[in-house]
Amino acid sequence: MRNGKLLLGVNIDHVATSRQARGVSYPSVLEAARIAEDAGADAITIHLREDRRHIQDEEVETLCKQIRTRVNLEMAVTDEMLDIAEANLPADVCLVPEKRQELTTEGGLDVVAHFDAVQRACSRLREAGIRVSLFIDPDTSQLDAAHLCGAPVVELHTGRYADAETGRKDAEYQRLLNAAAYGEGIGLQINAGHGLHYQNVQAVVQIPQIIELNIGHAIVARALFVGLGNAVSEMIGLLK
């Protein structure tokens, strides 16, 4: 159960996306991370994709060395990514599914189907001193598998709730409520994220088991109009 404030991890992938679109050296993800931290972000989340469509390897190294809060590195369950995590030692690694053709992560990691590979990844990261989180759908079988893998943290995929039409939204929200309570009951820290924005985050904030939210696209999009620091501050205001 959450005792203090709800933490916010700010995903800055799409700062890098705008840079990659032009093949230039700006905007700087390090500068974005520092602005987000100054505005009150508790962690900086980045996804190093296998196709390097936004965040680049050298930026993982720079952020891990230079930011004041925590780097939460999202990555696929591959030997290449595990080697990168071990070399850079982010505070947190969130293991996610990845399809090269997808625009954004489409669903949770199927820990049940890929149990052995995920368990080995958890073991390697734990031995390196990195806290492991698994990005999963709000499903009890996935929560049980995450616990058995030795992951101390899960991030519940909120995308189906965020995208649900009015007739389905209550059911998807109930899934999140049930999963958060069940996961905490078996000893997992419950985080959440994906598809959350300034108009739909308020209900998720009310789930008492959730410790941290990871939000990116909505904050970067809002920053176009009010600046990144203000966009982060506005989101933190909603988390309160």
Disulfide bonds with the S-S distance in Angstrom:
none
